[in-house]
Amino acid sequence: MKDLIRQAASSAFLTDHYELTMLQAALRSETAGRPSLFEAFGRSLPAGRRYGVLAGTGRFLELLADFHFSGEQLDFLRRTAVVDEATIDYLAEFEFSGTIRGYAEGEIYFPGSPLVTVESTFAEAVVLETLLLSTLNYDSAVASAASRITYAAGNRPCADMGSRRTHEQAAVAAARAAVIGGFTSTSNLQAGLRYGLKTIGTSAHSFTLLHDDERAAFAAQIDALGIDTTVLIDTYDIEQAVRTAVEVAGPGLGGVRIDSGDLAMQAGEVRALLDELGAVNTTITVTSDLDEYAIAGLRAAPVDSYGVGTKLVTGSGAPTAALVYKLVSRRDGESGEWVSVAKRSAHKESHGGFKQAVRNFDGTIATEESIGVPTLPDSATTGRPLTVDLVVDGVIDESYTGVEGVRRARARHAASLGELPPRAHSLQPGEPALPTVYYQA
């Protein structure tokens, strides 16, 4: 299984120092083996957002498959005295054997939604905190932005073009999350290879500037890539570029791309000119620092597709989903019974205990995120259950990873999005589209 989804020799050091110092202290106090339940959730949504989109679960499972401590890592811990020898001995044999449940990747979520729960010993669960949060926080931020962007785009496809605007590995994660959130393609080849995503791209301004004139550049591109290619027309004069491109390729030219200026006005002028020249099926793609608001403003323009970069990979103003990971239940040291625990700090409260999550409906429209602690009353259990098993007794469900995981997450997102009330899709600031209601047993 690890051969199928391996990404690196070890993911165990994608963590924070204090995960291991807590482990050392728990081993010393003989509480490291205490059965515990940790939960990842968001206390709120980014300001003004109506919903969030869970992404990164599949990537986390891929990284979990490689969560073991190498000899080099253990030597580092020993050499730098991060932890003592007893803790190093424990880590040398580490293998996660617990159970992880959570919302299916691609699912819509709201404040308080129990997105991922980790049931295991304290030792096994605590060392996963940073890896789980770093994966989910970034991917969910990008998927949530992608969802808003693609909804604003309507039936016009969106392509991820953000690789050069973020860390090289984040670019792969962003492409994956964008497709889960509704994008149709990416410029990132590694994401295409790893996750079976459609990749796209033709040329940049440098290609045009390389040649002696624009005609020579267009002729070279069309000769190499065929008349279905998309040429970039705003290096010099847009009107002349359109005329030149159609002269070179003929009226069957595949597409043109505009990357600057007043996109709505220029798209209208370019469409009129293409039609005048007989290139009625030539498509128009626009790029240039787009987000959901800019795309919504282009609804009336004759645009066929969008390329989105910086705003996508930075979460369109919300670069993290602000998810947290808290201990919500543990076995009592004396009775052996499960005890709910919760943080009570001002503005950082958590809800303790095991939870059952269901989305309830009025007909086909979702009305409430119902959370039972630990179970829901009969009156609130008629909706759609939200939690699935991801890891059972250390065995990872591979269907949530790789190419299949992306396909499933994309389908889950589309179905969940279709359940939301119309107010969920407003780009104006507002309250979450659904209330989160807790039912305490």
Secondary structure as GFF3:
##gff-version 3
##sequence-region A 1 441
A	DSSP	alpha_helix	2	5	.	.	.	ID=ss1
A	DSSP	alpha_helix	17	29	.	.	.	ID=ss2
A	DSSP	beta_strand	35	42	.	.	.	ID=ss3
A	DSSP	beta_strand	52	53	.	.	.	ID=ss4
A	DSSP	alpha_helix	57	64	.	.	.	ID=ss5
A	DSSP	alpha_helix	71	79	.	.	.	ID=ss6
A	DSSP	alpha_helix	85	92	.	.	.	ID=ss7
A	DSSP	beta_strand	99	103	.	.	.	ID=ss8
A	DSSP	beta_strand	108	109	.	.	.	ID=ss9
A	DSSP	beta_strand	116	121	.	.	.	ID=ss10
A	DSSP	alpha_helix	122	126	.	.	.	ID=ss11
A	DSSP	alpha_helix	129	153	.	.	.	ID=ss12
A	DSSP	beta_strand	158	160	.	.	.	ID=ss13
A	DSSP	three_ten_helix	163	165	.	.	.	ID=ss14
A	DSSP	alpha_helix	168	180	.	.	.	ID=ss15
A	DSSP	beta_strand	185	186	.	.	.	ID=ss16
A	DSSP	alpha_helix	189	195	.	.	.	ID=ss17
A	DSSP	alpha_helix	205	210	.	.	.	ID=ss18
A	DSSP	alpha_helix	214	225	.	.	.	ID=ss19
A	DSSP	beta_strand	230	232	.	.	.	ID=ss20
A	DSSP	alpha_helix	238	249	.	.	.	ID=ss21
A	DSSP	beta_strand	255	258	.	.	.	ID=ss22
A	DSSP	alpha_helix	263	276	.	.	.	ID=ss23
A	DSSP	beta_strand	283	286	.	.	.	ID=ss24
A	DSSP	alpha_helix	292	296	.	.	.	ID=ss25
A	DSSP	beta_strand	305	308	.	.	.	ID=ss26
A	DSSP	alpha_helix	310	313	.	.	.	ID=ss27
A	DSSP	three_ten_helix	315	317	.	.	.	ID=ss28
A	DSSP	beta_strand	323	331	.	.	.	ID=ss29
A	DSSP	beta_strand	338	340	.	.	.	ID=ss30
A	DSSP	beta_strand	356	362	.	.	.	ID=ss31
A	DSSP	beta_strand	365	373	.	.	.	ID=ss32
A	DSSP	three_ten_helix	378	380	.	.	.	ID=ss33
A	DSSP	beta_strand	384	385	.	.	.	ID=ss34
A	DSSP	beta_strand	387	392	.	.	.	ID=ss35
A	DSSP	beta_strand	395	396	.	.	.	ID=ss36
A	DSSP	three_ten_helix	398	400	.	.	.	ID=ss37
A	DSSP	alpha_helix	402	417	.	.	.	ID=ss38
A	DSSP	three_ten_helix	422	425	.	.	.	ID=ss39
A	DSSP	beta_strand	436	440	.	.	.	ID=ss40
###
